């Protein structure tokens, strides 16, 4: 295949990962980021074993392992009774089953691992203040039109420009994302401010009627990540807006005092109204392909958004290296990734409705079914998700 540069719209984790994946295959890229500097906002993200499979493929396995916090359990609590529903052990048996660990990491730290790797690779050019507004293509190339009037031409264009992707507007033209009506509030607190009896080395989720709370340690146990979510039928998207402690507490008056006490320790809360999209099969338009949230935005309830973007990067770079024809490579990538990402998108919605947020008899049934499962049972349930690299399975 021609070795002209591949253009990448978006300098988040997905965009940097695909630049790195292409570089590993000897393919040059120009990454175009709209912000004035490359960075990542937000706090913690969870990394399943499939993320570590991707790190290794992309050549950053050692660096990624060095900044992760390895937790012992995934723990599900009942927010009404403060009793455990079930847990998944993430120790030796889990690692043996999936050949890699489960970890949590600060989003900025993970972004930094990819950024440093890209900055040091001669085949990757990083450009900031370069928002891709649209594209044009002919039989031999594609040209990205930047919002500042510049034009950049390359062999292909990868739209890794997130939920509000300008590239997707042209490829799919399906309008604004779907607003879930769920609002998430995020805070990070020093570990010494976390109630001592809740400083668990676990990704813990407290499930309650129309709400849930998540907490886990980050950054070498210096801080705890707090994420609380409730259904307030928010009508429109909001991202990163500062809110008062009182507003955060409004959705949690009906849950156990022990769970509410966790929220009271949060400071400097910011809110996001959660959005996703229905799966669509149209990811490719000629020399243009979508990746990550631009292709398959998902709710956070499976903790797989970044993981699936990295899997996309692995798959796309693999297909471009193994096909002589770009059209065949992009179609092979789309075909390989569509059903898997659609399943994660739809199951993320279902988890929010049927596991994290039910009430009454529905919640009791959840507790009964999930409480009967052993860690080995959970490993079997999760094998389809954690066993893959993005290339298969």
Secondary structure, DSSP 8 states (H G I E B T S, - for coil): -----EEEE--SHHHHHHHHHHHHTT--EEEE-SSSS----S-EEEE-HHHHHHHHHHT-HHHHHHT-EE-SEEEEEETTT--EEEEEE-SHHHHHHHSS--EEEEHHHHHHHHHHHHHT-TTEEEESS--EEEEEE-SS-EEEEETTS-EEEESEEEE---TT-HHHHHHT---S-EEEEEEEEEEEEEGGGS-GGG--SEEEEEEETTEEEEEEEETTTTEEEEEEEEE----S--EEEE--HHHHHGGGTTS-HHHHHHHHT--S-EEEEEEE----S--EETTEEE-THHHH---GGGS-HHHHHHHHHHHHHHHHHH-SSHHHHHHHHHHHHHHHHHHHHHHHHHHIIIIIS--HHHHHHHHHHHHT--HHHHHHHHHHHHT--SS--
